[in-house]
């Protein structure tokens, strides 16, 4: 997921995306704990996607509050 894709989403879509990413991370961690995860790099990618979404959510909150 690219940052430009995340910026285009509405606040409601961002919240849904964040919820979905958190679920994905949970399942990836479960697979990793049971040695069923083929590509452990996926965990880092999902964590970065979560950070991107949270950053955009916060930026939009600040824009609404400031202006």
Predicted model as a PDB file, atoms N, CA, C, CB and O in Angstrom, pLDDT in the B-factor column:
MODEL        1                                                                  
ATOM      1  N   UNK A   1       0.843  -1.166   0.000  1.00 77.00           N  
ATOM      2  CA  UNK A   1       0.000   0.000   0.000  1.00 77.00           C  
ATOM      3  C   UNK A   1       0.896   1.240   0.000  1.00 77.00           C  
ATOM      4  CB  UNK A   1      -0.963  -0.008   1.218  1.00 77.00           C  
ATOM      5  O   UNK A   1       1.865   1.325   0.755  1.00 77.00           O  
ATOM      6  N   UNK A   2       0.556   2.185  -0.850  1.00 84.00           N  
ATOM      7  CA  UNK A   2       1.334   3.405  -0.952  1.00 84.00           C  
ATOM      8  C   UNK A   2       0.652   4.515  -0.159  1.00 84.00           C  
ATOM      9  CB  UNK A   2       1.516   3.818  -2.427  1.00 84.00           C  
ATOM     10  O   UNK A   2      -0.560   4.488   0.056  1.00 84.00           O  
ATOM     11  N   UNK A   3       1.435   5.473   0.263  1.00 85.00           N  
ATOM     12  CA  UNK A   3       0.900   6.587   1.037  1.00 85.00           C  
ATOM     13  C   UNK A   3      -0.097   7.391   0.203  1.00 85.00           C  
ATOM     14  CB  UNK A   3       2.039   7.495   1.530  1.00 85.00           C  
ATOM     15  O   UNK A   3      -1.075   7.912   0.741  1.00 85.00           O  
ATOM     16  N   UNK A   4       0.139   7.495  -1.090  1.00 89.00           N  
ATOM     17  CA  UNK A   4      -0.776   8.253  -1.948  1.00 89.00           C  
ATOM     18  C   UNK A   4      -2.156   7.592  -2.003  1.00 89.00           C  
ATOM     19  CB  UNK A   4      -0.196   8.381  -3.367  1.00 89.00           C  
ATOM     20  O   UNK A   4      -3.167   8.279  -2.148  1.00 89.00           O  
ATOM     21  N   UNK A   5      -2.199   6.272  -1.890  1.00 91.00           N  
ATOM     22  CA  UNK A   5      -3.480   5.559  -1.880  1.00 91.00           C  
ATOM     23  C   UNK A   5      -4.226   5.830  -0.577  1.00 91.00           C  
ATOM     24  CB  UNK A   5      -3.261   4.038  -2.067  1.00 91.00           C  
ATOM     25  O   UNK A   5      -5.449   5.966  -0.568  1.00 91.00           O  
ATOM     26  N   UNK A   6      -3.480   5.907   0.519  1.00 91.00           N  
ATOM     27  CA  UNK A   6      -4.088   6.098   1.833  1.00 91.00           C  
ATOM     28  C   UNK A   6      -4.654   7.503   1.962  1.00 91.00           C  
ATOM     29  CB  UNK A   6      -3.065   5.835   2.944  1.00 91.00           C  
ATOM     30  O   UNK A   6      -5.710   7.688   2.568  1.00 91.00           O  
ATOM     31  N   UNK A   7      -3.974   8.492   1.404  1.00 91.00           N  
ATOM     32  CA  UNK A   7      -4.402   9.882   1.527  1.00 91.00           C  
ATOM     33  C   UNK A   7      -5.749  10.104   0.845  1.00 91.00           C  
ATOM     34  CB  UNK A   7      -3.348  10.818   0.929  1.00 91.00           C  
ATOM     35  O   UNK A   7      -6.520  10.967   1.264  1.00 91.00           O  
ATOM     36  N   UNK A   8      -6.036   9.338  -0.194  1.00 93.00           N  
ATOM     37  CA  UNK A   8      -7.266   9.527  -0.961  1.00 93.00           C  
ATOM     38  C   UNK A   8      -8.504   8.976  -0.249  1.00 93.00           C  
ATOM     39  CB  UNK A   8      -7.127   8.869  -2.312  1.00 93.00           C  
ATOM     40  O   UNK A   8      -9.625   9.259  -0.673  1.00 93.00           O  
ATOM     41  N   UNK A   9      -8.328   8.203   0.812  1.00 93.00           N  
ATOM     42  CA  UNK A   9      -9.459   7.589   1.507  1.00 93.00           C  
ATOM     43  C   UNK A   9     -10.143   8.580   2.444  1.00 93.00           C  
ATOM     44  CB  UNK A   9      -8.994   6.363   2.293  1.00 93.00           C  
ATOM     45  O   UNK A   9      -9.518   9.510   2.952  1.00 93.00           O  
ATOM     46  N   UNK A  10     -11.432   8.363   2.659  1.00 93.00           N  
ATOM     47  CA  UNK A  10     -12.184   9.195   3.600  1.00 93.00           C  
ATOM     48  C   UNK A  10     -11.869   8.741   5.021  1.00 93.00           C  
ATOM     49  CB  UNK A  10     -13.719   9.118   3.319  1.00 93.00           C  
ATOM     50  O   UNK A  10     -11.320   7.656   5.213  1.00 93.00           O  
ATOM     51  N   UNK A  11     -12.211   9.563   6.027  1.00 92.00           N  
ATOM     52  CA  UNK A  11     -11.947   9.166   7.424  1.00 92.00           C  
ATOM     53  C   UNK A  11     -12.600   7.841   7.811  1.00 92.00           C  
ATOM     54  CB  UNK A  11     -12.435  10.249   8.364  1.00 92.00           C  
ATOM     55  O   UNK A  11     -11.998   7.050   8.536  1.00 92.00           O  
ATOM     56  N   UNK A  12     -13.807   7.589   7.344  1.00 94.00           N  
ATOM     57  CA  UNK A  12     -14.481   6.326   7.660  1.00 94.00           C  
ATOM     58  C   UNK A  12     -13.757   5.143   7.011  1.00 94.00           C  
ATOM     59  CB  UNK A  12     -15.951   6.369   7.194  1.00 94.00           C  
ATOM     60  O   UNK A  12     -13.590   4.087   7.620  1.00 94.00           O  
ATOM     61  N   UNK A  13     -13.335   5.345   5.768  1.00 96.00           N  
ATOM     62  CA  UNK A  13     -12.599   4.286   5.076  1.00 96.00           C  
ATOM     63  C   UNK A  13     -11.254   4.021   5.753  1.00 96.00           C  
ATOM     64  CB  UNK A  13     -12.384   4.661   3.602  1.00 96.00           C  
ATOM     65  O   UNK A  13     -10.790   2.882   5.807  1.00 96.00           O  
ATOM     66  N   UNK A  14     -10.635   5.084   6.267  1.00 96.00           N  
ATOM     67  CA  UNK A  14      -9.362   4.923   6.973  1.00 96.00           C  
ATOM     68  C   UNK A  14      -9.544   4.090   8.236  1.00 96.00           C  
ATOM     69  CB  UNK A  14      -8.764   6.293   7.325  1.00 96.00           C  
ATOM     70  O   UNK A  14      -8.720   3.228   8.541  1.00 96.00           O  
ATOM     71  N   UNK A  15     -10.622   4.350   8.969  1.00 96.00           N  
ATOM     72  CA  UNK A  15     -10.887   3.578  10.188  1.00 96.00           C  
ATOM     73  C   UNK A  15     -11.122   2.103   9.858  1.00 96.00           C  
ATOM     74  CB  UNK A  15     -12.107   4.154  10.936  1.00 96.00           C  
ATOM     75  O   UNK A  15     -10.638   1.219  10.565  1.00 96.00           O  
ATOM     76  N   UNK A  16     -11.867   1.844   8.784  1.00 97.00           N  
ATOM     77  CA  UNK A  16     -12.106   0.463   8.355  1.00 97.00           C  
ATOM     78  C   UNK A  16     -10.801  -0.214   7.938  1.00 97.00           C  
ATOM     79  CB  UNK A  16     -13.114   0.430   7.191  1.00 97.00           C  
ATOM     80  O   UNK A  16     -10.557  -1.373   8.274  1.00 97.00           O  
ATOM     81  N   UNK A  17      -9.970   0.518   7.208  1.00 97.00           N  
ATOM     82  CA  UNK A  17      -8.690  -0.009   6.755  1.00 97.00           C  
ATOM     83  C   UNK A  17      -7.801  -0.338   7.952  1.00 97.00           C  
ATOM     84  CB  UNK A  17      -7.988   0.997   5.823  1.00 97.00           C  
ATOM     85  O   UNK A  17      -7.134  -1.372   7.971  1.00 97.00           O  
ATOM     86  N   UNK A  18      -7.797   0.551   8.953  1.00 97.00           N  
ATOM     87  CA  UNK A  18      -6.994   0.332  10.148  1.00 97.00           C  
ATOM     88  C   UNK A  18      -7.458  -0.916  10.891  1.00 97.00           C  
ATOM     89  CB  UNK A  18      -7.061   1.553  11.069  1.00 97.00           C  
ATOM     90  O   UNK A  18      -6.639  -1.713  11.349  1.00 97.00           O  
ATOM     91  N   UNK A  19      -8.760  -1.082  11.007  1.00 98.00           N  
ATOM     92  CA  UNK A  19      -9.306  -2.260  11.676  1.00 98.00           C  
ATOM     93  C   UNK A  19      -8.909  -3.533  10.929  1.00 98.00           C  
ATOM     94  CB  UNK A  19     -10.839  -2.158  11.783  1.00 98.00           C  
ATOM     95  O   UNK A  19      -8.514  -4.521  11.548  1.00 98.00           O  
ATOM     96  N   UNK A  20      -9.013  -3.508   9.617  1.00 98.00           N  
ATOM     97  CA  UNK A  20      -8.638  -4.669   8.812  1.00 98.00           C  
ATOM     98  C   UNK A  20      -7.158  -5.004   8.922  1.00 98.00           C  
ATOM     99  CB  UNK A  20      -8.993  -4.429   7.366  1.00 98.00           C  
ATOM    100  O   UNK A  20      -6.781  -6.174   8.986  1.00 98.00           O  
ATOM    101  N   UNK A  21      -6.322  -3.974   8.944  1.00 98.00           N  
ATOM    102  CA  UNK A  21      -4.888  -4.201   9.058  1.00 98.00           C  
ATOM    103  C   UNK A  21      -4.527  -4.782  10.419  1.00 98.00           C  
ATOM    104  CB  UNK A  21      -4.127  -2.901   8.824  1.00 98.00           C  
ATOM    105  O   UNK A  21      -3.643  -5.632  10.522  1.00 98.00           O  
ATOM    106  N   UNK A  22      -5.211  -4.322  11.462  1.00 98.00           N  
ATOM    107  CA  UNK A  22      -4.947  -4.862  12.800  1.00 98.00           C  
ATOM    108  C   UNK A  22      -5.345  -6.334  12.879  1.00 98.00           C  
ATOM    109  CB  UNK A  22      -5.705  -4.050  13.868  1.00 98.00           C  
ATOM    110  O   UNK A  22      -4.666  -7.133  13.525  1.00 98.00           O  
ATOM    111  N   UNK A  23      -6.441  -6.686  12.222  1.00 98.00           N  
ATOM    112  CA  UNK A  23      -6.845  -8.094  12.180  1.00 98.00           C  
ATOM    113  C   UNK A  23      -5.817  -8.922  11.414  1.00 98.00           C  
ATOM    114  CB  UNK A  23      -8.238  -8.240  11.531  1.00 98.00           C  
ATOM    115  O   UNK A  23      -5.452 -10.020  11.834  1.00 98.00           O  
ATOM    116  N   UNK A  24      -5.354  -8.381  10.282  1.00 98.00           N  
ATOM    117  CA  UNK A  24      -4.334  -9.082   9.502  1.00 98.00           C  
ATOM    118  C   UNK A  24      -3.079  -9.318  10.329  1.00 98.00           C  
ATOM    119  CB  UNK A  24      -3.987  -8.290   8.240  1.00 98.00           C  
ATOM    120  O   UNK A  24      -2.493 -10.399  10.295  1.00 98.00           O  
ATOM    121  N   UNK A  25      -2.673  -8.286  11.076  1.00 98.00           N  
ATOM    122  CA  UNK A  25      -1.478  -8.419  11.902  1.00 98.00           C  
ATOM    123  C   UNK A  25      -1.666  -9.485  12.968  1.00 98.00           C  
ATOM    124  CB  UNK A  25      -1.128  -7.086  12.553  1.00 98.00           C  
ATOM    125  O   UNK A  25      -0.750 -10.258  13.249  1.00 98.00           O  
ATOM    126  N   UNK A  26      -2.845  -9.526  13.558  1.00 98.00           N  
ATOM    127  CA  UNK A  26      -3.135 -10.549  14.571  1.00 98.00           C  
ATOM    128  C   UNK A  26      -2.980 -11.949  13.983  1.00 98.00           C  
ATOM    129  CB  UNK A  26      -4.559 -10.366  15.135  1.00 98.00           C  
ATOM    130  O   UNK A  26      -2.326 -12.808  14.574  1.00 98.00           O  
ATOM    131  N   UNK A  27      -3.587 -12.173  12.815  1.00 97.00           N  
ATOM    132  CA  UNK A  27      -3.520 -13.495  12.201  1.00 97.00           C  
ATOM    133  C   UNK A  27      -2.099 -13.845  11.752  1.00 97.00           C  
ATOM    134  CB  UNK A  27      -4.471 -13.566  11.013  1.00 97.00           C  
ATOM    135  O   UNK A  27      -1.688 -15.003  11.834  1.00 97.00           O  
ATOM    136  N   UNK A  28      -1.352 -12.846  11.279  1.00 97.00           N  
ATOM    137  CA  UNK A  28       0.038 -13.104  10.904  1.00 97.00           C  
ATOM    138  C   UNK A  28       0.865 -13.494  12.124  1.00 97.00           C  
ATOM    139  CB  UNK A  28       0.648 -11.870  10.222  1.00 97.00           C  
ATOM    140  O   UNK A  28       1.706 -14.391  12.046  1.00 97.00           O  
ATOM    141  N   UNK A  29       0.631 -12.828  13.240  1.00 97.00           N  
ATOM    142  CA  UNK A  29       1.357 -13.174  14.460  1.00 97.00           C  
ATOM    143  C   UNK A  29       0.991 -14.578  14.942  1.00 97.00           C  
ATOM    144  CB  UNK A  29       1.066 -12.147  15.560  1.00 97.00           C  
ATOM    145  O   UNK A  29       1.846 -15.312  15.437  1.00 97.00           O  
ATOM    146  N   UNK A  30      -0.271 -14.942  14.796  1.00 97.00           N  
ATOM    147  CA  UNK A  30      -0.691 -16.298  15.174  1.00 97.00           C  
ATOM    148  C   UNK A  30       0.001 -17.332  14.292  1.00 97.00           C  
ATOM    149  CB  UNK A  30      -2.229 -16.446  15.067  1.00 97.00           C  
ATOM    150  O   UNK A  30       0.491 -18.347  14.785  1.00 97.00           O  
ATOM    151  N   UNK A  31       0.038 -17.075  12.997  1.00 97.00           N  
ATOM    152  CA  UNK A  31       0.710 -17.993  12.085  1.00 97.00           C  
ATOM    153  C   UNK A  31       2.197 -18.085  12.405  1.00 97.00           C  
ATOM    154  CB  UNK A  31       0.508 -17.549  10.634  1.00 97.00           C  
ATOM    155  O   UNK A  31       2.785 -19.165  12.340  1.00 97.00           O  
ATOM    156  N   UNK A  32       2.801 -16.955  12.749  1.00 96.00           N  
ATOM    157  CA  UNK A  32       4.221 -16.948  13.076  1.00 96.00           C  
ATOM    158  C   UNK A  32       4.484 -17.754  14.353  1.00 96.00           C  
ATOM    159  CB  UNK A  32       4.726 -15.502  13.239  1.00 96.00           C  
ATOM    160  O   UNK A  32       5.485 -18.465  14.447  1.00 96.00           O  
ATOM    161  N   UNK A  33       3.592 -17.640  15.322  1.00 96.00           N  
ATOM    162  CA  UNK A  33       3.770 -18.353  16.585  1.00 96.00           C  
ATOM    163  C   UNK A  33       3.632 -19.859  16.405  1.00 96.00           C  
ATOM    164  CB  UNK A  33       2.762 -17.862  17.613  1.00 96.00           C  
ATOM    165  O   UNK A  33       4.251 -20.631  17.137  1.00 96.00           O  
ATOM    166  N   UNK A  34       2.831 -20.278  15.441  1.00 96.00           N  
ATOM    167  CA  UNK A  34       2.626 -21.706  15.208  1.00 96.00           C  
ATOM    168  C   UNK A  34       3.492 -22.234  14.055  1.00 96.00           C  
ATOM    169  CB  UNK A  34       1.153 -21.977  14.915  1.00 96.00           C  
ATOM    170  O   UNK A  34       3.286 -23.344  13.565  1.00 96.00           O  
ATOM    171  N   UNK A  35       4.446 -21.429  13.642  1.00 95.00           N  
ATOM    172  CA  UNK A  35       5.383 -21.793  12.558  1.00 95.00           C  
ATOM    173  C   UNK A  35       4.678 -22.114  11.242  1.00 95.00           C  
ATOM    174  CB  UNK A  35       6.219 -22.990  12.979  1.00 95.00           C  
ATOM    175  O   UNK A  35       5.120 -22.995  10.503  1.00 95.00           O  
ATOM    176  N   UNK A  36       3.601 -21.416  10.946  1.00 95.00           N  
ATOM    177  CA  UNK A  36       2.885 -21.613   9.688  1.00 95.00           C  
ATOM    178  C   UNK A  36       3.071 -20.442   8.725  1.00 95.00           C  
ATOM    179  CB  UNK A  36       1.408 -21.819   9.961  1.00 95.00           C  
ATOM    180  O   UNK A  36       2.551 -20.464   7.610  1.00 95.00           O  
ATOM    181  N   UNK A  37       3.805 -19.432   9.152  1.00 94.00           N  
ATOM    182  CA  UNK A  37       3.986 -18.235   8.327  1.00 94.00           C  
ATOM    183  C   UNK A  37       5.129 -18.465   7.347  1.00 94.00           C  
ATOM    184  CB  UNK A  37       4.264 -16.984   9.209  1.00 94.00           C  
ATOM    185  O   UNK A  37       6.255 -18.761   7.748  1.00 94.00           O  
ATOM    186  N   UNK A  38       4.829 -18.325   6.056  1.00 93.00           N  
ATOM    187  CA  UNK A  38       5.835 -18.552   5.026  1.00 93.00           C  
ATOM    188  C   UNK A  38       6.792 -17.375   4.891  1.00 93.00           C  
ATOM    189  CB  UNK A  38       5.164 -18.821   3.696  1.00 93.00           C  
ATOM    190  O   UNK A  38       7.991 -17.564   4.683  1.00 93.00           O  
ATOM    191  N   UNK A  39       6.261 -16.155   5.011  1.00 94.00           N  
ATOM    192  CA  UNK A  39       7.067 -14.959   4.783  1.00 94.00           C  
ATOM    193  C   UNK A  39       6.938 -14.017   5.988  1.00 94.00           C  
ATOM    194  CB  UNK A  39       6.630 -14.241   3.470  1.00 94.00           C  
ATOM    195  O   UNK A  39       5.987 -13.238   6.056  1.00 94.00           O  
ATOM    196  N   UNK A  40       7.871 -14.077   6.929  1.00 93.00           N  
ATOM    197  CA  UNK A  40       7.765 -13.237   8.125  1.00 93.00           C  
ATOM    198  C   UNK A  40       7.903 -11.740   7.841  1.00 93.00           C  
ATOM    199  CB  UNK A  40       8.811 -13.647   9.117  1.00 93.00           C  
ATOM    200  O   UNK A  40       7.591 -10.915   8.699  1.00 93.00           O  
ATOM    201  N   UNK A  41       8.363 -11.393   6.654  1.00 96.00           N  
ATOM    202  CA  UNK A  41       8.480  -9.980   6.290  1.00 96.00           C  
ATOM    203  C   UNK A  41       7.105  -9.335   6.188  1.00 96.00           C  
ATOM    204  CB  UNK A  41       9.237  -9.824   4.962  1.00 96.00           C  
ATOM    205  O   UNK A  41       6.980  -8.116   6.307  1.00 96.00           O  
ATOM    206  N   UNK A  42       6.075 -10.141   5.970  1.00 97.00           N  
ATOM    207  CA  UNK A  42       4.708  -9.618   5.893  1.00 97.00           C  
ATOM    208  C   UNK A  42       4.321  -8.889   7.174  1.00 97.00           C  
ATOM    209  CB  UNK A  42       3.718 -10.754   5.621  1.00 97.00           C  
ATOM    210  O   UNK A  42       3.587  -7.902   7.122  1.00 97.00           O  
ATOM    211  N   UNK A  43       4.798  -9.356   8.312  1.00 97.00           N  
ATOM    212  CA  UNK A  43       4.471  -8.709   9.585  1.00 97.00           C  
ATOM    213  C   UNK A  43       4.977  -7.272   9.577  1.00 97.00           C  
ATOM    214  CB  UNK A  43       5.082  -9.492  10.778  1.00 97.00           C  
ATOM    215  O   UNK A  43       4.249  -6.357   9.965  1.00 97.00           O  
ATOM    216  N   UNK A  44       6.199  -7.067   9.143  1.00 97.00           N  
ATOM    217  CA  UNK A  44       6.769  -5.721   9.095  1.00 97.00           C  
ATOM    218  C   UNK A  44       6.017  -4.838   8.104  1.00 97.00           C  
ATOM    219  CB  UNK A  44       8.253  -5.784   8.721  1.00 97.00           C  
ATOM    220  O   UNK A  44       5.810  -3.652   8.359  1.00 97.00           O  
ATOM    221  N   UNK A  45       5.609  -5.413   6.976  1.00 97.00           N  
ATOM    222  CA  UNK A  45       4.873  -4.637   5.974  1.00 97.00           C  
ATOM    223  C   UNK A  45       3.526  -4.179   6.511  1.00 97.00           C  
ATOM    224  CB  UNK A  45       4.672  -5.460   4.702  1.00 97.00           C  
ATOM    225  O   UNK A  45       3.119  -3.038   6.291  1.00 97.00           O  
ATOM    226  N   UNK A  46       2.837  -5.069   7.216  1.00 97.00           N  
ATOM    227  CA  UNK A  46       1.529  -4.711   7.764  1.00 97.00           C  
ATOM    228  C   UNK A  46       1.690  -3.660   8.861  1.00 97.00           C  
ATOM    229  CB  UNK A  46       0.806  -5.963   8.317  1.00 97.00           C  
ATOM    230  O   UNK A  46       0.876  -2.743   8.965  1.00 97.00           O  
ATOM    231  N   UNK A  47       2.734  -3.789   9.678  1.00 98.00           N  
ATOM    232  CA  UNK A  47       2.975  -2.795  10.722  1.00 98.00           C  
ATOM    233  C   UNK A  47       3.240  -1.422  10.110  1.00 98.00           C  
ATOM    234  CB  UNK A  47       4.158  -3.221  11.607  1.00 98.00           C  
ATOM    235  O   UNK A  47       2.779  -0.414  10.645  1.00 98.00           O  
ATOM    236  N   UNK A  48       3.967  -1.365   9.008  1.00 97.00           N  
ATOM    237  CA  UNK A  48       4.233  -0.093   8.332  1.00 97.00           C  
ATOM    238  C   UNK A  48       2.959   0.476   7.721  1.00 97.00           C  
ATOM    239  CB  UNK A  48       5.302  -0.275   7.245  1.00 97.00           C  
ATOM    240  O   UNK A  48       2.747   1.689   7.742  1.00 97.00           O  
ATOM    241  N   UNK A  49       2.113  -0.391   7.177  1.00 97.00           N  
ATOM    242  CA  UNK A  49       0.832   0.066   6.639  1.00 97.00           C  
ATOM    243  C   UNK A  49      -0.039   0.655   7.744  1.00 97.00           C  
ATOM    244  CB  UNK A  49       0.096  -1.091   5.943  1.00 97.00           C  
ATOM    245  O   UNK A  49      -0.701   1.672   7.535  1.00 97.00           O  
ATOM    246  N   UNK A  50      -0.043   0.018   8.927  1.00 97.00           N  
ATOM    247  CA  UNK A  50      -0.799   0.541  10.065  1.00 97.00           C  
ATOM    248  C   UNK A  50      -0.273   1.928  10.433  1.00 97.00           C  
ATOM    249  CB  UNK A  50      -0.706  -0.422  11.285  1.00 97.00           C  
ATOM    250  O   UNK A  50      -1.056   2.840  10.696  1.00 97.00           O  
ATOM    251  N   UNK A  51       1.030   2.085  10.451  1.00 97.00           N  
ATOM    252  CA  UNK A  51       1.623   3.382  10.782  1.00 97.00           C  
ATOM    253  C   UNK A  51       1.239   4.437   9.758  1.00 97.00           C  
ATOM    254  CB  UNK A  51       3.146   3.268  10.868  1.00 97.00           C  
ATOM    255  O   UNK A  51       0.959   5.580  10.119  1.00 97.00           O  
ATOM    256  N   UNK A  52       1.222   4.063   8.478  1.00 96.00           N  
ATOM    257  CA  UNK A  52       0.816   5.007   7.432  1.00 96.00           C  
ATOM    258  C   UNK A  52      -0.620   5.471   7.633  1.00 96.00           C  
ATOM    259  CB  UNK A  52       0.969   4.369   6.048  1.00 96.00           C  
ATOM    260  O   UNK A  52      -0.917   6.663   7.554  1.00 96.00           O  
ATOM    261  N   UNK A  53      -1.502   4.521   7.893  1.00 97.00           N  
ATOM    262  CA  UNK A  53      -2.914   4.861   8.069  1.00 97.00           C  
ATOM    263  C   UNK A  53      -3.093   5.751   9.297  1.00 97.00           C  
ATOM    264  CB  UNK A  53      -3.773   3.580   8.202  1.00 97.00           C  
ATOM    265  O   UNK A  53      -3.831   6.735   9.242  1.00 97.00           O  
ATOM    266  N   UNK A  54      -2.434   5.421  10.392  1.00 97.00           N  
ATOM    267  CA  UNK A  54      -2.550   6.234  11.605  1.00 97.00           C  
ATOM    268  C   UNK A  54      -2.012   7.642  11.376  1.00 97.00           C  
ATOM    269  CB  UNK A  54      -1.802   5.570  12.767  1.00 97.00           C  
ATOM    270  O   UNK A  54      -2.567   8.610  11.894  1.00 97.00           O  
ATOM    271  N   UNK A  55      -0.945   7.759  10.608  1.00 96.00           N  
ATOM    272  CA  UNK A  55      -0.373   9.069  10.310  1.00 96.00           C  
ATOM    273  C   UNK A  55      -1.354   9.921   9.518  1.00 96.00           C  
ATOM    274  CB  UNK A  55       0.939   8.919   9.537  1.00 96.00           C  
ATOM    275  O   UNK A  55      -1.536  11.102   9.810  1.00 96.00           O  
ATOM    276  N   UNK A  56      -1.978   9.327   8.528  1.00 96.00           N  
ATOM    277  CA  UNK A  56      -2.934  10.073   7.701  1.00 96.00           C  
ATOM    278  C   UNK A  56      -4.165  10.449   8.521  1.00 96.00           C  
ATOM    279  CB  UNK A  56      -3.349   9.243   6.462  1.00 96.00           C  
ATOM    280  O   UNK A  56      -4.689  11.553   8.372  1.00 96.00           O  
ATOM    281  N   UNK A  57      -4.630   9.551   9.379  1.00 96.00           N  
ATOM    282  CA  UNK A  57      -5.772   9.861  10.245  1.00 96.00           C  
ATOM    283  C   UNK A  57      -5.442  11.061  11.118  1.00 96.00           C  
ATOM    284  CB  UNK A  57      -6.150   8.643  11.123  1.00 96.00           C  
ATOM    285  O   UNK A  57      -6.246  11.987  11.233  1.00 96.00           O  
ATOM    286  N   UNK A  58      -4.271  11.050  11.728  1.00 96.00           N  
ATOM    287  CA  UNK A  58      -3.876  12.150  12.611  1.00 96.00           C  
ATOM    288  C   UNK A  58      -3.724  13.449  11.829  1.00 96.00           C  
ATOM    289  CB  UNK A  58      -2.565  11.815  13.335  1.00 96.00           C  
ATOM    290  O   UNK A  58      -4.129  14.508  12.308  1.00 96.00           O  
ATOM    291  N   UNK A  59      -3.147  13.383  10.637  1.00 94.00           N  
ATOM    292  CA  UNK A  59      -2.978  14.578   9.814  1.00 94.00           C  
ATOM    293  C   UNK A  59      -4.333  15.193   9.474  1.00 94.00           C  
ATOM    294  CB  UNK A  59      -2.207  14.241   8.526  1.00 94.00           C  
ATOM    295  O   UNK A  59      -4.500  16.411   9.520  1.00 94.00           O  
ATOM    296  N   UNK A  60      -5.292  14.344   9.134  1.00 94.00           N  
ATOM    297  CA  UNK A  60      -6.632  14.845   8.792  1.00 94.00           C  
ATOM    298  C   UNK A  60      -7.321  15.433  10.026  1.00 94.00           C  
ATOM    299  CB  UNK A  60      -7.497  13.711   8.189  1.00 94.00           C  
ATOM    300  O   UNK A  60      -8.050  16.418   9.907  1.00 94.00           O  
ATOM    301  N   UNK A  61      -7.106  14.849  11.206  1.00 93.00           N  
ATOM    302  CA  UNK A  61      -7.676  15.404  12.430  1.00 93.00           C  
ATOM    303  C   UNK A  61      -7.117  16.787  12.702  1.00 93.00           C  
ATOM    304  CB  UNK A  61      -7.405  14.482  13.619  1.00 93.00           C  
ATOM    305  O   UNK A  61      -7.857  17.697  13.076  1.00 93.00           O  
ATOM    306  N   UNK A  62      -5.817  16.951  12.517  1.00 94.00           N  
ATOM    307  CA  UNK A  62      -5.184  18.251  12.745  1.00 94.00           C  
ATOM    308  C   UNK A  62      -5.655  19.295  11.735  1.00 94.00           C  
ATOM    309  CB  UNK A  62      -3.666  18.114  12.677  1.00 94.00           C  
ATOM    310  O   UNK A  62      -5.817  20.466  12.080  1.00 94.00           O  
ATOM    311  N   UNK A  63      -5.875  18.874  10.491  1.00 92.00           N  
ATOM    312  CA  UNK A  63      -6.374  19.810   9.483  1.00 92.00           C  
ATOM    313  C   UNK A  63      -7.774  20.308   9.828  1.00 92.00           C  
ATOM    314  CB  UNK A  63      -6.381  19.149   8.103  1.00 92.00           C  
ATOM    315  O   UNK A  63      -8.084  21.488   9.666  1.00 92.00           O  
ATOM    316  N   UNK A  64      -8.622  19.385  10.310  1.00 90.00           N  
ATOM    317  CA  UNK A  64      -9.978  19.788  10.700  1.00 90.00           C  
ATOM    318  C   UNK A  64      -9.949  20.715  11.904  1.00 90.00           C  
ATOM    319  CB  UNK A  64     -10.838  18.558  11.010  1.00 90.00           C  
ATOM    320  O   UNK A  64     -10.711  21.681  11.953  1.00 90.00           O  
ATOM    321  N   UNK A  65      -9.096  20.447  12.866  1.00 91.00           N  
ATOM    322  CA  UNK A  65      -9.034  21.247  14.081  1.00 91.00           C  
ATOM    323  C   UNK A  65      -8.408  22.618  13.804  1.00 91.00           C  
ATOM    324  CB  UNK A  65      -8.238  20.506  15.164  1.00 91.00           C  
ATOM    325  O   UNK A  65      -8.798  23.618  14.408  1.00 91.00           O  
ATOM    326  N   UNK A  66      -7.456  22.657  12.906  1.00 83.00           N  
ATOM    327  CA  UNK A  66      -6.739  23.897  12.647  1.00 83.00           C  
ATOM    328  C   UNK A  66      -7.389  24.798  11.621  1.00 83.00           C  
ATOM    329  CB  UNK A  66      -5.374  23.587  12.209  1.00 83.00           C  
ATOM    330  O   UNK A  66      -7.116  25.996  11.542  1.00 83.00           O  
ATOM    331  N   UNK A  67      -8.250  24.190  10.844  1.00 66.00           N  
ATOM    332  CA  UNK A  67      -8.684  25.066   9.894  1.00 66.00           C  
ATOM    333  C   UNK A  67      -9.715  25.220   9.020  1.00 66.00           C  
ATOM    334  CB  UNK A  67      -8.012  25.130   9.340  1.00 66.00           C  
ATOM    335  O   UNK A  67      -9.756  26.205   8.282  1.00 66.00           O  
TER     336      UNK A  67                                                      
ENDMDL                                                                          
END                                                                             
